[in-house]
Amino acid sequence: MTWDQALMLMVKLAGFKLIVRANRLGCDTDLARDAHDMLTGHLDEFREDLDRVLALWNELLAERDADVAEDVAYQLRDMRIRVEHFWLHNHHPYIAGGWRHADDAGGYRIADECDYELFASRHWVRPLADDELCGLRTILDQLAGETGLIIPAVVIYYRPDPDQPEARRSDPCDPEAPIPW
């Protein structure tokens, strides 16, 4: 990714953010509003990473000390890898529908055929229908086509696994608690 490509991508992301915010005004469900808000957050995070790439490029161009320039070049390489591989070429963990507790699922059907176990919980992945997204599916498709950023329109329901032993559950660490072994 060149400096010009990063700058143009930032401009496109800003445009998509405006489109998502405008489309959010027509949403009639909390799920659709949450999906719009999550997408806006993902676009902001991607733009911040691109901003960091541009800042490192400018720092590298302005640096006169060879040792410092080498460190900045290394940081720039890492940031470019993050942007190109995490955001653009791989399916990263960002989704449009978010994570929801299965007991708070309301009228949504949780499909058991999509059952996955992750750490100390069970979760189900369900694709969101077009009518649930209030026009966001079209924006997601345009976003993928113009920028290469693919954000799946799914919602993930989770429920703690009652079969998981208490000692293995990931509860907040209490520094005063005795060590279990």
SENU-618824 format. One record per atom (N, C-alpha, C): atom name; x, y negated, z negated; residue number from 0; residue in three letters. Coordinates in Angstrom, 3 decimals, always signed. Layout:
! SENU-618824
R site        X        Y        Z pos code
R   CA        X        Y        Z NUM  ALA
...
//
This chain:
! SENU-618824
R site        X        Y        Z pos code
R    N   +0.846   +1.173   +0.000   0  MET
R   CA   +0.000   +0.000   +0.000   0  MET
R    C   +0.892   -1.238   +0.000   0  MET
R    N   +0.635   -2.122   +0.928   1  THR
R   CA   +1.414   -3.347   +1.017   1  THR
R    C   +0.774   -4.434   +0.164   1  THR
R    N   +1.492   -5.532   +0.034   2  TRP
R   CA   +1.005   -6.663   -0.744   2  TRP
R    C   -0.287   -7.192   -0.134   2  TRP
R    N   -0.331   -7.304   +1.194   3  ASP
R   CA   -1.527   -7.798   +1.890   3  ASP
R    C   -2.719   -6.866   +1.687   3  ASP
R    N   -2.464   -5.556   +1.752   4  GLN
R   CA   -3.550   -4.595   +1.548   4  GLN
R    C   -4.108   -4.690   +0.130   4  GLN
R    N   -3.234   -4.847   -0.853   5  ALA
R   CA   -3.687   -4.973   -2.243   5  ALA
R    C   -4.529   -6.236   -2.419   5  ALA
R    N   -4.094   -7.327   -1.823   6  LEU
R   CA   -4.839   -8.580   -1.929   6  LEU
R    C   -6.206   -8.483   -1.253   6  LEU
R    N   -6.252   -7.879   -0.066   7  MET
R   CA   -7.533   -7.712   +0.627   7  MET
R    C   -8.466   -6.771   -0.130   7  MET
R    N   -7.892   -5.755   -0.753   8  LEU
R   CA   -8.707   -4.840   -1.541   8  LEU
R    C   -9.306   -5.551   -2.748   8  LEU
R    N   -8.540   -6.445   -3.358   9  MET
R   CA   -9.075   -7.229   -4.482   9  MET
R    C  -10.251   -8.093   -4.032   9  MET
R    N  -10.145   -8.688   -2.857  10  VAL
R   CA  -11.233   -9.523   -2.326  10  VAL
R    C  -12.474   -8.671   -2.069  10  VAL
R    N  -12.291   -7.482   -1.490  11  LYS
R   CA  -13.432   -6.590   -1.237  11  LYS
R    C  -14.079   -6.149   -2.543  11  LYS
R    N  -13.263   -5.838   -3.560  12  LEU
R   CA  -13.819   -5.425   -4.845  12  LEU
R    C  -14.626   -6.546   -5.483  12  LEU
R    N  -14.146   -7.778   -5.350  13  ALA
R   CA  -14.897   -8.919   -5.890  13  ALA
R    C  -16.238   -9.058   -5.174  13  ALA
R    N  -16.243   -8.860   -3.862  14  GLY
R   CA  -17.496   -8.919   -3.102  14  GLY
R    C  -18.458   -7.820   -3.522  14  GLY
R    N  -17.949   -6.607   -3.702  15  PHE
R   CA  -18.813   -5.509   -4.141  15  PHE
R    C  -19.342   -5.745   -5.547  15  PHE
R    N  -18.536   -6.353   -6.392  16  LYS
R   CA  -18.999   -6.650   -7.751  16  LYS
R    C  -20.191   -7.610   -7.705  16  LYS
R    N  -20.131   -8.597   -6.828  17  LEU
R   CA  -21.262   -9.528   -6.676  17  LEU
R    C  -22.503   -8.800   -6.156  17  LEU
R    N  -22.312   -7.906   -5.201  18  ILE
R   CA  -23.446   -7.150   -4.652  18  ILE
R    C  -24.075   -6.273   -5.727  18  ILE
R    N  -23.244   -5.621   -6.540  19  VAL
R   CA  -23.758   -4.756   -7.610  19  VAL
R    C  -24.516   -5.580   -8.636  19  VAL
R    N  -23.977   -6.728   -9.009  20  ARG
R   CA  -24.675   -7.588   -9.983  20  ARG
R    C  -26.013   -8.079   -9.443  20  ARG
R    N  -26.038   -8.451   -8.169  21  ALA
R   CA  -27.298   -8.909   -7.574  21  ALA
R    C  -28.306   -7.766   -7.489  21  ALA
R    N  -27.847   -6.578   -7.142  22  ASN
R   CA  -28.737   -5.418   -7.030  22  ASN
R    C  -29.274   -5.008   -8.401  22  ASN
R    N  -28.501   -5.247   -9.449  23  ARG
R   CA  -28.915   -4.882  -10.812  23  ARG
R    C  -30.191   -5.621  -11.226  23  ARG
R    N  -30.381   -6.805  -10.688  24  LEU
R   CA  -31.569   -7.588  -11.053  24  LEU
R    C  -32.863   -6.882  -10.669  24  LEU
R    N  -32.829   -6.021   -9.658  25  GLY
R   CA  -34.023   -5.309   -9.220  25  GLY
R    C  -34.220   -3.952   -9.884  25  GLY
R    N  -33.357   -3.605  -10.830  26  CYS
R   CA  -33.463   -2.287  -11.477  26  CYS
R    C  -34.649   -2.243  -12.428  26  CYS
R    N  -35.333   -1.075  -12.449  27  ASP
R   CA  -36.502   -0.938  -13.307  27  ASP
R    C  -36.312   +0.089  -14.422  27  ASP
R    N  -35.128   +0.718  -14.516  28  THR
R   CA  -34.887   +1.680  -15.591  28  THR
R    C  -33.559   +1.376  -16.271  28  THR
R    N  -33.453   +1.827  -17.519  29  ASP
R   CA  -32.201   +1.642  -18.254  29  ASP
R    C  -31.068   +2.440  -17.614  29  ASP
R    N  -31.381   +3.628  -17.106  30  LEU
R   CA  -30.363   +4.452  -16.468  30  LEU
R    C  -29.767   +3.735  -15.263  30  LEU
R    N  -30.596   +3.128  -14.438  31  ALA
R   CA  -30.105   +2.403  -13.264  31  ALA
R    C  -29.294   +1.176  -13.682  31  ALA
R    N  -29.753   +0.449  -14.696  32  ARG
R   CA  -28.992   -0.713  -15.170  32  ARG
R    C  -27.648   -0.280  -15.738  32  ARG
R    N  -27.639   +0.822  -16.490  33  ASP
R   CA  -26.376   +1.345  -17.032  33  ASP
R    C  -25.428   +1.751  -15.911  33  ASP
R    N  -25.952   +2.395  -14.866  34  ALA
R   CA  -25.111   +2.809  -13.738  34  ALA
R    C  -24.498   +1.586  -13.051  34  ALA
R    N  -25.286   +0.531  -12.893  35  HIS
R   CA  -24.766   -0.702  -12.295  35  HIS
R    C  -23.686   -1.313  -13.187  35  HIS
R    N  -23.924   -1.337  -14.497  36  ASP
R   CA  -22.937   -1.896  -15.423  36  ASP
R    C  -21.648   -1.078  -15.427  36  ASP
R    N  -21.778   +0.245  -15.368  37  MET
R   CA  -20.589   +1.100  -15.337  37  MET
R    C  -19.791   +0.877  -14.064  37  MET
R    N  -20.474   +0.756  -12.939  38  LEU
R   CA  -19.780   +0.505  -11.687  38  LEU
R    C  -19.059   -0.839  -11.730  38  LEU
R    N  -19.680   -1.842  -12.299  39  THR
R   CA  -19.036   -3.144  -12.445  39  THR
R    C  -17.773   -3.021  -13.298  39  THR
R    N  -17.847   -2.253  -14.368  40  GLY
R   CA  -16.672   -2.031  -15.205  40  GLY
R    C  -15.556   -1.305  -14.474  40  GLY
R    N  -15.913   -0.305  -13.664  41  HIS
R   CA  -14.909   +0.421  -12.886  41  HIS
R    C  -14.240   -0.504  -11.867  41  HIS
R    N  -15.037   -1.354  -11.224  42  LEU
R   CA  -14.478   -2.295  -10.253  42  LEU
R    C  -13.535   -3.283  -10.931  42  LEU
R    N  -13.895   -3.728  -12.136  43  ASP
R   CA  -13.023   -4.634  -12.887  43  ASP
R    C  -11.699   -3.964  -13.249  43  ASP
R    N  -11.760   -2.707  -13.671  44  GLU
R   CA  -10.540   -2.000  -14.041  44  GLU
R    C   -9.633   -1.777  -12.825  44  GLU
R    N  -10.228   -1.441  -11.698  45  PHE
R   CA   -9.454   -1.257  -10.471  45  PHE
R    C   -8.804   -2.571  -10.065  45  PHE
R    N   -9.560   -3.668  -10.140  46  ARG
R   CA   -9.012   -4.977   -9.793  46  ARG
R    C   -7.867   -5.357  -10.724  46  ARG
R    N   -7.978   -5.029  -12.013  47  GLU
R   CA   -6.889   -5.322  -12.953  47  GLU
R    C   -5.627   -4.549  -12.583  47  GLU
R    N   -5.774   -3.297  -12.155  48  ASP
R   CA   -4.605   -2.522  -11.728  48  ASP
R    C   -3.977   -3.141  -10.480  48  ASP
R    N   -4.808   -3.573   -9.539  49  LEU
R   CA   -4.280   -4.233   -8.342  49  LEU
R    C   -3.609   -5.555   -8.696  49  LEU
R    N   -4.188   -6.269   -9.638  50  ASP
R   CA   -3.594   -7.520  -10.097  50  ASP
R    C   -2.219   -7.270  -10.704  50  ASP
R    N   -2.094   -6.185  -11.440  51  ARG
R   CA   -0.801   -5.821  -12.039  51  ARG
R    C   +0.221   -5.478  -10.947  51  ARG
R    N   -0.215   -4.800   -9.893  52  VAL
R   CA   +0.680   -4.497   -8.777  52  VAL
R    C   +1.200   -5.794   -8.155  52  VAL
R    N   +0.308   -6.742   -7.905  53  LEU
R   CA   +0.726   -8.008   -7.304  53  LEU
R    C   +1.643   -8.793   -8.229  53  LEU
R    N   +1.357   -8.772   -9.522  54  ALA
R   CA   +2.210   -9.476  -10.480  54  ALA
R    C   +3.613   -8.866  -10.519  54  ALA
R    N   +3.696   -7.545  -10.472  55  LEU
R   CA   +5.002   -6.886  -10.459  55  LEU
R    C   +5.760   -7.180   -9.159  55  LEU
R    N   +5.043   -7.240   -8.045  56  TRP
R   CA   +5.681   -7.581   -6.773  56  TRP
R    C   +6.288   -8.985   -6.840  56  TRP
R    N   +5.510   -9.934   -7.367  57  ASN
R   CA   +6.018  -11.302   -7.485  57  ASN
R    C   +7.194  -11.369   -8.450  57  ASN
R    N   +7.112  -10.625   -9.543  58  GLU
R   CA   +8.211  -10.600  -10.504  58  GLU
R    C   +9.471  -10.018   -9.870  58  GLU
R    N   +9.311   -8.980   -9.072  59  LEU
R   CA  +10.460   -8.366   -8.405  59  LEU
R    C  +11.098   -9.335   -7.412  59  LEU
R    N  +10.270  -10.055   -6.673  60  LEU
R   CA  +10.804  -11.012   -5.704  60  LEU
R    C  +11.536  -12.173   -6.382  60  LEU
R    N  +11.110  -12.556   -7.573  61  ALA
R   CA  +11.707  -13.692   -8.264  61  ALA
R    C  +12.898  -13.308   -9.145  61  ALA
R    N  +13.069  -12.044   -9.418  62  GLU
R   CA  +14.113  -11.606  -10.358  62  GLU
R    C  +15.500  -11.701   -9.727  62  GLU
R    N  +16.437  -12.286  -10.475  63  ARG
R   CA  +17.813  -12.449   -9.997  63  ARG
R    C  +18.763  -11.421  -10.610  63  ARG
R    N  +18.434  -10.922  -11.791  64  ASP
R   CA  +19.281   -9.937  -12.462  64  ASP
R    C  +19.003   -8.552  -11.860  64  ASP
R    N  +20.056   -7.876  -11.395  65  ALA
R   CA  +19.883   -6.587  -10.718  65  ALA
R    C  +19.330   -5.514  -11.651  65  ALA
R    N  +19.737   -5.503  -12.906  66  ASP
R   CA  +19.247   -4.485  -13.845  66  ASP
R    C  +17.769   -4.681  -14.155  66  ASP
R    N  +17.384   -5.921  -14.379  67  VAL
R   CA  +15.973   -6.214  -14.648  67  VAL
R    C  +15.139   -5.929  -13.397  67  VAL
R    N  +15.663   -6.285  -12.229  68  ALA
R   CA  +14.951   -6.025  -10.967  68  ALA
R    C  +14.736   -4.527  -10.770  68  ALA
R    N  +15.706   -3.713  -11.175  69  GLU
R   CA  +15.548   -2.263  -11.056  69  GLU
R    C  +14.429   -1.758  -11.968  69  GLU
R    N  +14.355   -2.303  -13.176  70  ASP
R   CA  +13.271   -1.916  -14.095  70  ASP
R    C  +11.913   -2.331  -13.554  70  ASP
R    N  +11.831   -3.528  -13.017  71  VAL
R   CA  +10.564   -4.015  -12.449  71  VAL
R    C  +10.176   -3.172  -11.231  71  VAL
R    N  +11.161   -2.806  -10.416  72  ALA
R   CA  +10.880   -1.970   -9.235  72  ALA
R    C  +10.344   -0.605   -9.665  72  ALA
R    N  +10.869   -0.077  -10.749  73  TYR
R   CA  +10.389   +1.206  -11.270  73  TYR
R    C   +8.938   +1.081  -11.760  73  TYR
R    N   +8.630   -0.010  -12.471  74  GLN
R   CA   +7.261   -0.249  -12.937  74  GLN
R    C   +6.312   -0.430  -11.750  74  GLN
R    N   +6.782   -1.145  -10.734  75  LEU
R   CA   +5.965   -1.358   -9.539  75  LEU
R    C   +5.678   -0.035   -8.847  75  LEU
R    N   +6.683   +0.822   -8.730  76  ARG
R   CA   +6.480   +2.130   -8.115  76  ARG
R    C   +5.439   +2.937   -8.893  76  ARG
R    N   +5.545   +2.931  -10.217  77  ASP
R   CA   +4.570   +3.660  -11.038  77  ASP
R    C   +3.157   +3.100  -10.872  77  ASP
R    N   +3.042   +1.789  -10.822  78  MET
R   CA   +1.721   +1.168  -10.684  78  MET
R    C   +1.131   +1.449   -9.310  78  MET
R    N   +1.952   +1.441   -8.273  79  ARG
R   CA   +1.466   +1.761   -6.929  79  ARG
R    C   +1.005   +3.213   -6.850  79  ARG
R    N   +1.741   +4.109   -7.493  80  ILE
R   CA   +1.322   +5.509   -7.532  80  ILE
R    C   -0.012   +5.634   -8.250  80  ILE
R    N   -0.160   +4.923   -9.364  81  ARG
R   CA   -1.430   +4.968  -10.100  81  ARG
R    C   -2.583   +4.498   -9.220  81  ARG
R    N   -2.393   +3.390   -8.540  82  VAL
R   CA   -3.460   +2.842   -7.701  82  VAL
R    C   -3.769   +3.785   -6.538  82  VAL
R    N   -2.746   +4.226   -5.852  83  GLU
R   CA   -2.980   +5.012   -4.647  83  GLU
R    C   -3.494   +6.416   -4.948  83  GLU
R    N   -2.987   +7.032   -5.997  84  HIS
R   CA   -3.389   +8.409   -6.264  84  HIS
R    C   -4.562   +8.507   -7.229  84  HIS
R    N   -4.565   +7.680   -8.263  85  PHE
R   CA   -5.645   +7.765   -9.244  85  PHE
R    C   -6.941   +7.171   -8.711  85  PHE
R    N   -6.851   +6.014   -8.101  86  TRP
R   CA   -8.061   +5.331   -7.661  86  TRP
R    C   -8.516   +5.766   -6.269  86  TRP
R    N   -7.585   +5.942   -5.335  87  LEU
R   CA   -7.992   +6.078   -3.947  87  LEU
R    C   -7.983   +7.501   -3.397  87  LEU
R    N   -7.084   +8.366   -3.836  88  HIS
R   CA   -6.955   +9.663   -3.190  88  HIS
R    C   -7.499  +10.827   -4.000  88  HIS
R    N   -7.691  +10.653   -5.253  89  ASN
R   CA   -8.204  +11.740   -6.091  89  ASN
R    C   -9.571  +11.361   -6.630  89  ASN
R    N  -10.326  +12.374   -6.983  90  HIS
R   CA  -11.577  +12.091   -7.676  90  HIS
R    C  -11.228  +11.869   -9.137  90  HIS
R    N  -11.273  +10.644   -9.524  91  HIS
R   CA  -10.917  +10.314  -10.894  91  HIS
R    C  -12.135  +10.479  -11.794  91  HIS
R    N  -11.966  +10.388  -13.092  92  PRO
R   CA  -13.070  +10.727  -13.988  92  PRO
R    C  -14.187   +9.693  -14.083  92  PRO
R    N  -14.140   +8.646  -13.277  93  TYR
R   CA  -15.186   +7.639  -13.371  93  TYR
R    C  -16.416   +8.075  -12.597  93  TYR
R    N  -17.561   +7.882  -13.213  94  ILE
R   CA  -18.836   +8.244  -12.605  94  ILE
R    C  -19.790   +7.071  -12.768  94  ILE
R    N  -20.873   +7.082  -12.027  95  ALA
R   CA  -21.825   +5.972  -12.095  95  ALA
R    C  -22.870   +6.161  -13.195  95  ALA
R    N  -23.184   +7.392  -13.558  96  GLY
R   CA  -24.268   +7.615  -14.510  96  GLY
R    C  -23.860   +7.688  -15.965  96  GLY
R    N  -22.602   +7.910  -16.232  97  GLY
R   CA  -22.118   +7.938  -17.604  97  GLY
R    C  -22.363   +9.245  -18.331  97  GLY
R    N  -21.954   +9.259  -19.577  98  TRP
R   CA  -22.143  +10.404  -20.470  98  TRP
R    C  -23.319  +10.104  -21.382  98  TRP
R    N  -24.199  +11.074  -21.576  99  ARG
R   CA  -25.368  +10.898  -22.433  99  ARG
R    C  -25.523  +12.126  -23.316  99  ARG
R    N  -25.915  +11.903  -24.548 100  HIS
R   CA  -26.143  +13.023  -25.462 100  HIS
R    C  -27.367  +13.789  -24.980 100  HIS
R    N  -27.285  +15.111  -24.944 101  ALA
R   CA  -28.357  +15.940  -24.376 101  ALA
R    C  -29.656  +15.800  -25.148 101  ALA
R    N  -29.598  +15.552  -26.448 102  ASP
R   CA  -30.829  +15.409  -27.224 102  ASP
R    C  -31.539  +14.099  -26.915 102  ASP
R    N  -30.816  +13.130  -26.348 103  ASP
R   CA  -31.408  +11.841  -25.989 103  ASP
R    C  -31.728  +11.768  -24.503 103  ASP
R    N  -31.831  +12.918  -23.863 104  ALA
R   CA  -31.987  +12.946  -22.415 104  ALA
R    C  -33.372  +12.509  -21.946 104  ALA
R    N  -34.317  +12.410  -22.842 105  GLY
R   CA  -35.644  +11.962  -22.455 105  GLY
R    C  -36.304  +12.965  -21.538 105  GLY
R    N  -36.826  +12.503  -20.427 106  GLY
R   CA  -37.533  +13.383  -19.509 106  GLY
R    C  -36.643  +14.045  -18.482 106  GLY
R    N  -35.330  +13.926  -18.618 107  TYR
R   CA  -34.454  +14.512  -17.621 107  TYR
R    C  -34.258  +15.995  -17.878 107  TYR
R    N  -34.273  +16.758  -16.802 108  ARG
R   CA  -34.054  +18.200  -16.898 108  ARG
R    C  -32.553  +18.461  -16.877 108  ARG
R    N  -32.074  +19.246  -17.826 109  ILE
R   CA  -30.668  +19.605  -17.874 109  ILE
R    C  -30.528  +20.980  -17.241 109  ILE
R    N  -29.836  +21.038  -16.120 110  ALA
R   CA  -29.722  +22.294  -15.372 110  ALA
R    C  -28.660  +23.187  -16.003 110  ALA
R    N  -29.062  +24.368  -16.457 111  ASP
R   CA  -28.123  +25.284  -17.098 111  ASP
R    C  -27.129  +25.876  -16.113 111  ASP
R    N  -27.441  +25.860  -14.827 112  GLU
R   CA  -26.507  +26.428  -13.873 112  GLU
R    C  -25.275  +25.545  -13.691 112  GLU
R    N  -25.297  +24.333  -14.199 113  CYS
R   CA  -24.143  +23.436  -14.128 113  CYS
R    C  -23.448  +23.340  -15.479 113  CYS
R    N  -23.518  +24.382  -16.270 114  ASP
R   CA  -22.979  +24.380  -17.624 114  ASP
R    C  -21.453  +24.450  -17.594 114  ASP
R    N  -20.815  +23.535  -18.287 115  TYR
R   CA  -19.366  +23.529  -18.423 115  TYR
R    C  -19.037  +23.427  -19.903 115  TYR
R    N  -17.921  +23.986  -20.307 116  GLU
R   CA  -17.468  +23.812  -21.675 116  GLU
R    C  -16.208  +22.985  -21.657 116  GLU
R    N  -16.176  +21.959  -22.461 117  LEU
R   CA  -15.040  +21.069  -22.530 117  LEU
R    C  -14.793  +20.738  -23.984 117  LEU
R    N  -13.647  +21.107  -24.484 118  PHE
R   CA  -13.262  +20.882  -25.859 118  PHE
R    C  -14.325  +21.478  -26.775 118  PHE
R    N  -14.904  +20.695  -27.664 119  ALA
R   CA  -15.864  +21.247  -28.623 119  ALA
R    C  -17.288  +20.867  -28.252 119  ALA
R    N  -17.576  +20.779  -26.990 120  SER
R   CA  -18.937  +20.409  -26.591 120  SER
R    C  -19.299  +21.147  -25.311 120  SER
R    N  -20.588  +21.163  -25.031 121  ARG
R   CA  -21.095  +21.671  -23.775 121  ARG
R    C  -21.604  +20.471  -22.998 121  ARG
R    N  -21.387  +20.495  -21.703 122  HIS
R   CA  -21.934  +19.393  -20.917 122  HIS
R    C  -22.460  +19.901  -19.581 122  HIS
R    N  -23.424  +19.158  -19.076 123  TRP
R   CA  -24.112  +19.480  -17.841 123  TRP
R    C  -24.000  +18.282  -16.913 123  TRP
R    N  -23.670  +18.544  -15.667 124  VAL
R   CA  -23.542  +17.495  -14.664 124  VAL
R    C  -24.776  +17.531  -13.772 124  VAL
R    N  -25.410  +16.381  -13.619 125  ARG
R   CA  -26.598  +16.300  -12.784 125  ARG
R    C  -26.460  +15.134  -11.812 125  ARG
R    N  -26.586  +15.393  -10.509 126  PRO
R   CA  -26.556  +14.289   -9.546 126  PRO
R    C  -27.765  +13.375   -9.745 126  PRO
R    N  -27.561  +12.102   -9.553 127  LEU
R   CA  -28.648  +11.134   -9.674 127  LEU
R    C  -29.326  +10.966   -8.324 127  LEU
R    N  -30.632  +10.964   -8.326 128  ALA
R   CA  -31.413  +10.775   -7.100 128  ALA
R    C  -31.374   +9.301   -6.690 128  ALA
R    N  -31.642   +9.054   -5.424 129  ASP
R   CA  -31.612   +7.683   -4.908 129  ASP
R    C  -32.590   +6.775   -5.642 129  ASP
R    N  -33.794   +7.291   -5.957 130  ASP
R   CA  -34.780   +6.443   -6.627 130  ASP
R    C  -34.377   +6.138   -8.070 130  ASP
R    N  -33.541   +6.959   -8.681 131  GLU
R   CA  -33.063   +6.684  -10.039 131  GLU
R    C  -32.000   +5.592  -10.055 131  GLU
R    N  -31.332   +5.381   -8.927 132  LEU
R   CA  -30.238   +4.416   -8.864 132  LEU
R    C  -30.664   +3.026   -8.401 132  LEU
R    N  -31.895   +2.888   -7.938 133  CYS
R   CA  -32.425   +1.585   -7.509 133  CYS
R    C  -31.527   +0.899   -6.480 133  CYS
R    N  -31.119   +1.630   -5.448 134  GLY
R   CA  -30.332   +1.042   -4.369 134  GLY
R    C  -28.826   +1.128   -4.547 134  GLY
R    N  -28.357   +1.690   -5.633 135  LEU
R   CA  -26.918   +1.752   -5.870 135  LEU
R    C  -26.220   +2.774   -4.975 135  LEU
R    N  -26.934   +3.798   -4.536 136  ARG
R   CA  -26.320   +4.826   -3.685 136  ARG
R    C  -25.781   +4.206   -2.396 136  ARG
R    N  -26.516   +3.297   -1.794 137  THR
R   CA  -26.068   +2.633   -0.570 137  THR
R    C  -24.795   +1.836   -0.828 137  THR
R    N  -24.747   +1.155   -1.965 138  ILE
R   CA  -23.562   +0.369   -2.316 138  ILE
R    C  -22.369   +1.284   -2.545 138  ILE
R    N  -22.584   +2.424   -3.215 139  LEU
R   CA  -21.499   +3.376   -3.453 139  LEU
R    C  -20.957   +3.927   -2.138 139  LEU
R    N  -21.847   +4.196   -1.190 140  ASP
R   CA  -21.409   +4.690   +0.119 140  ASP
R    C  -20.605   +3.628   +0.872 140  ASP
R    N  -21.057   +2.377   +0.829 141  GLN
R   CA  -20.320   +1.292   +1.477 141  GLN
R    C  -18.968   +1.086   +0.809 141  GLN
R    N  -18.943   +1.164   -0.509 142  LEU
R   CA  -17.702   +1.008   -1.268 142  LEU
R    C  -16.690   +2.078   -0.867 142  LEU
R    N  -17.152   +3.306   -0.750 143  ALA
R   CA  -16.261   +4.400   -0.347 143  ALA
R    C  -15.759   +4.191   +1.075 143  ALA
R    N  -16.625   +3.737   +1.952 144  GLY
R   CA  -16.239   +3.537   +3.340 144  GLY
R    C  -15.255   +2.397   +3.539 144  GLY
R    N  -15.443   +1.306   +2.819 145  GLU
R   CA  -14.607   +0.120   +3.029 145  GLU
R    C  -13.341   +0.098   +2.195 145  GLU
R    N  -13.358   +0.720   +1.022 146  THR
R   CA  -12.191   +0.640   +0.143 146  THR
R    C  -11.540   +1.992   -0.130 146  THR
R    N  -12.251   +3.088   +0.094 147  GLY
R   CA  -11.719   +4.404   -0.229 147  GLY
R    C  -11.989   +4.820   -1.660 147  GLY
R    N  -12.643   +3.982   -2.435 148  LEU
R   CA  -12.948   +4.266   -3.834 148  LEU
R    C  -14.236   +5.086   -3.902 148  LEU
R    N  -14.119   +6.325   -4.356 149  ILE
R   CA  -15.273   +7.220   -4.437 149  ILE
R    C  -15.659   +7.391   -5.897 149  ILE
R    N  -16.854   +6.944   -6.227 150  ILE
R   CA  -17.374   +7.097   -7.585 150  ILE
R    C  -18.637   +7.946   -7.484 150  ILE
R    N  -18.593   +9.171   -8.033 151  PRO
R   CA  -19.755  +10.060   -7.927 151  PRO
R    C  -20.969   +9.500   -8.675 151  PRO
R    N  -22.141   +9.663   -8.083 152  ALA
R   CA  -23.390   +9.226   -8.699 152  ALA
R    C  -23.987  +10.401   -9.461 152  ALA
R    N  -23.399  +10.681  -10.620 153  VAL
R   CA  -23.862  +11.771  -11.473 153  VAL
R    C  -23.991  +11.251  -12.896 153  VAL
R    N  -24.758  +11.982  -13.672 154  VAL
R   CA  -24.842  +11.724  -15.106 154  VAL
R    C  -24.413  +13.013  -15.793 154  VAL
R    N  -23.691  +12.886  -16.892 155  ILE
R   CA  -23.206  +14.053  -17.625 155  ILE
R    C  -23.857  +14.059  -18.992 155  ILE
R    N  -24.570  +15.149  -19.278 156  TYR
R   CA  -25.174  +15.327  -20.585 156  TYR
R    C  -24.283  +16.244  -21.397 156  TYR
R    N  -24.110  +15.934  -22.665 157  TYR
R   CA  -23.274  +16.775  -23.499 157  TYR
R    C  -23.995  +17.110  -24.803 157  TYR
R    N  -23.604  +18.202  -25.387 158  ARG
R   CA  -24.136  +18.636  -26.674 158  ARG
R    C  -22.997  +19.348  -27.397 158  ARG
R    N  -22.737  +19.012  -28.658 159  PRO
R   CA  -21.687  +19.726  -29.390 159  PRO
R    C  -21.985  +21.222  -29.423 159  PRO
R    N  -20.957  +22.019  -29.298 160  ASP
R   CA  -21.090  +23.472  -29.270 160  ASP
R    C  -21.204  +23.989  -30.697 160  ASP
R    N  -22.359  +24.573  -31.082 161  PRO
R   CA  -22.510  +25.042  -32.454 161  PRO
R    C  -21.644  +26.267  -32.755 161  PRO
R    N  -21.166  +26.973  -31.729 162  ASP
R   CA  -20.322  +28.142  -31.940 162  ASP
R    C  -18.872  +27.778  -32.227 162  ASP
R    N  -18.505  +26.525  -31.992 163  GLN
R   CA  -17.134  +26.091  -32.206 163  GLN
R    C  -16.858  +25.988  -33.706 163  GLN
R    N  -15.763  +26.581  -34.209 164  PRO
R   CA  -15.450  +26.480  -35.640 164  PRO
R    C  -15.226  +25.032  -36.054 164  PRO
R    N  -15.588  +24.736  -37.290 165  GLU
R   CA  -15.465  +23.373  -37.790 165  GLU
R    C  -14.030  +22.865  -37.736 165  GLU
R    N  -13.062  +23.716  -38.007 166  ALA
R   CA  -11.672  +23.283  -38.038 166  ALA
R    C  -11.174  +22.859  -36.663 166  ALA
R    N  -11.806  +23.327  -35.588 167  ARG
R   CA  -11.360  +23.017  -34.241 167  ARG
R    C  -12.079  +21.817  -33.648 167  ARG
R    N  -13.134  +21.347  -34.312 168  ARG
R   CA  -13.863  +20.197  -33.772 168  ARG
R    C  -13.003  +18.952  -33.861 168  ARG
R    N  -13.205  +18.057  -32.938 169  SER
R   CA  -12.390  +16.844  -32.885 169  SER
R    C  -13.091  +15.716  -33.626 169  SER
R    N  -13.015  +15.754  -34.956 170  ASP
R   CA  -13.564  +14.697  -35.787 170  ASP
R    C  -12.478  +13.655  -36.023 170  ASP
R    N  -12.868  +12.441  -36.433 171  PRO
R   CA  -11.851  +11.433  -36.733 171  PRO
R    C  -10.911  +11.947  -37.834 171  PRO
R    N   -9.654  +11.629  -37.685 172  CYS
R   CA   -8.641  +12.104  -38.624 172  CYS
R    C   -8.705  +11.301  -39.917 172  CYS
R    N   -8.739  +12.002  -41.031 173  ASP
R   CA   -8.682  +11.375  -42.344 173  ASP
R    C   -7.268  +11.562  -42.870 173  ASP
R    N   -6.488  +10.482  -43.026 174  PRO
R   CA   -5.101  +10.651  -43.454 174  PRO
R    C   -4.957  +11.213  -44.856 174  PRO
R    N   -6.001  +11.111  -45.683 175  GLU
R   CA   -5.954  +11.607  -47.050 175  GLU
R    C   -6.386  +13.080  -47.147 175  GLU
R    N   -6.925  +13.642  -46.082 176  ALA
R   CA   -7.411  +15.019  -46.115 176  ALA
R    C   -6.240  +15.990  -46.135 176  ALA
R    N   -6.424  +17.143  -46.824 177  PRO
R   CA   -5.343  +18.132  -46.837 177  PRO
R    C   -5.177  +18.761  -45.462 177  PRO
R    N   -3.966  +19.169  -45.145 178  ILE
R   CA   -3.679  +19.824  -43.879 178  ILE
R    C   -4.247  +21.230  -43.949 178  ILE
R    N   -5.037  +21.677  -42.920 179  PRO
R   CA   -5.744  +22.951  -43.025 179  PRO
R    C   -4.852  +24.194  -42.937 179  PRO
R    N   -3.610  +24.078  -42.638 180  TRP
R   CA   -2.769  +25.277  -42.564 180  TRP
R    C   -1.816  +25.313  -43.669 180  TRP
//
